[in-house]
Amino acid sequence: MKILGVLFLAAVIVRTATPANLAISTYLKDGFNPAAIASDSAGNVYLAGSAVIDPASQTTSAVVAKLDPKASQYLYLTYFDSAANDQLSSIAVDGAGNAYIAGWTTNPNF
């Protein structure tokens, strides 16, 4: 019985020690903090978050990116006008591929 317990423990360790399968990994921008992710029916990936645009003042800008299904190229990448801090907290995509974002800003120009 003791050998069976040792074999079970060894099987659990081997199973949990194997590397995870990472389907996609990409680098967007230094200082980018993703807050939300969504996808559309075509498999395109949408990211929403914020990025530090002025390291001295730590001013952030809201950022939305759309990547192709393989995450090999940007279909668009846009920053909001950042007279002050902007943050995005969620993103949703409808059946037509329209992206809807939510967040907050202290930007007087928004």
C-alpha positions as CSV (number, residue, x, y, z in Angstrom):
1,M,0.0,0.0,0.0
2,K,2.9,2.4,0.8
3,I,4.4,1.8,-2.7
4,L,1.0,2.7,-4.3
5,G,0.8,5.9,-2.4
6,V,4.4,6.9,-3.5
7,L,3.5,6.1,-7.1
8,F,0.4,8.2,-6.9
9,L,2.4,11.1,-5.4
10,A,5.0,10.8,-8.1
11,A,2.3,10.9,-10.8
12,V,0.7,14.0,-9.3
13,I,4.1,15.8,-9.1
14,V,5.0,14.9,-12.8
15,R,1.5,16.0,-13.9
16,T,1.7,19.4,-12.2
17,A,5.4,19.9,-13.0
18,T,4.8,19.9,-16.8
19,P,4.9,23.4,-18.5
20,A,1.6,25.1,-19.2
21,N,0.5,25.5,-22.8
22,L,0.7,29.1,-23.7
23,A,-1.4,29.7,-26.8
24,I,-0.5,33.4,-27.3
25,S,2.0,35.8,-25.9
26,T,2.6,39.3,-27.1
27,Y,4.3,42.5,-26.0
28,L,2.1,45.6,-26.5
29,K,4.0,48.5,-24.9
30,D,6.2,49.2,-21.9
31,G,3.8,50.6,-19.2
32,F,0.7,49.0,-20.7
33,N,-1.7,47.6,-18.1
34,P,-4.4,45.5,-19.7
35,A,-7.6,45.5,-17.8
36,A,-10.0,43.7,-20.1
37,I,-10.0,41.3,-23.0
38,A,-12.7,40.2,-25.5
39,S,-12.9,38.5,-28.8
40,D,-15.3,38.6,-31.8
41,S,-16.8,35.8,-33.9
42,A,-13.9,36.0,-36.3
43,G,-11.4,35.3,-33.5
44,N,-9.9,38.8,-33.4
45,V,-8.7,39.7,-29.9
46,Y,-9.5,43.1,-28.3
47,L,-7.5,44.5,-25.4
48,A,-8.5,47.5,-23.2
49,G,-6.4,49.1,-20.5
50,S,-4.1,52.0,-19.9
51,A,-0.6,52.9,-20.7
52,V,1.8,55.4,-19.1
53,I,2.4,58.1,-21.7
54,D,4.5,60.4,-19.6
55,P,6.8,58.7,-17.2
56,A,7.8,61.9,-15.4
57,S,4.2,62.7,-14.3
58,Q,2.9,59.1,-14.6
59,T,0.0,60.3,-16.8
60,T,-1.9,57.4,-18.2
61,S,-3.9,57.1,-21.4
62,A,-6.7,54.7,-22.2
63,V,-5.6,52.2,-24.9
64,V,-7.7,49.9,-27.1
65,A,-6.0,47.4,-29.4
66,K,-7.4,44.9,-31.9
67,L,-5.2,42.0,-32.9
68,D,-5.8,39.4,-35.6
69,P,-6.7,35.8,-34.4
70,K,-3.1,34.7,-34.3
71,A,-2.0,37.9,-32.4
72,S,0.6,38.4,-35.1
73,Q,-0.4,41.9,-36.1
74,Y,-2.4,44.9,-34.8
75,L,-5.6,45.7,-36.8
76,Y,-5.7,48.9,-34.8
77,L,-4.1,50.4,-31.7
78,T,-5.5,53.7,-30.4
79,Y,-4.8,56.0,-27.5
80,F,-7.2,58.5,-26.1
81,D,-6.4,62.2,-25.9
82,S,-4.8,62.4,-22.4
83,A,-4.8,65.8,-20.9
84,A,-5.2,63.9,-17.7
85,N,-5.4,60.3,-16.5
86,D,-7.7,57.8,-18.4
87,Q,-8.4,54.2,-17.4
88,L,-10.4,51.5,-19.1
89,S,-11.9,48.7,-17.0
90,S,-14.0,46.6,-19.4
91,I,-14.6,45.9,-23.1
92,A,-17.3,44.0,-24.9
93,V,-17.8,43.2,-28.6
94,D,-21.1,42.7,-30.3
95,G,-22.0,40.4,-33.2
96,A,-21.1,43.1,-35.8
97,G,-17.6,43.5,-34.3
98,N,-18.3,46.9,-32.6
99,A,-16.2,47.3,-29.4
100,Y,-17.8,49.0,-26.4
101,I,-15.5,50.2,-23.6
102,A,-16.1,51.5,-20.1
103,G,-13.8,53.2,-17.7
104,W,-13.1,56.6,-16.2
105,T,-11.2,59.8,-16.9
106,T,-10.2,63.0,-15.2
107,N,-9.7,64.5,-18.7
108,P,-11.5,67.9,-19.0
109,N,-11.5,67.5,-22.8
110,F,-13.4,64.2,-22.9
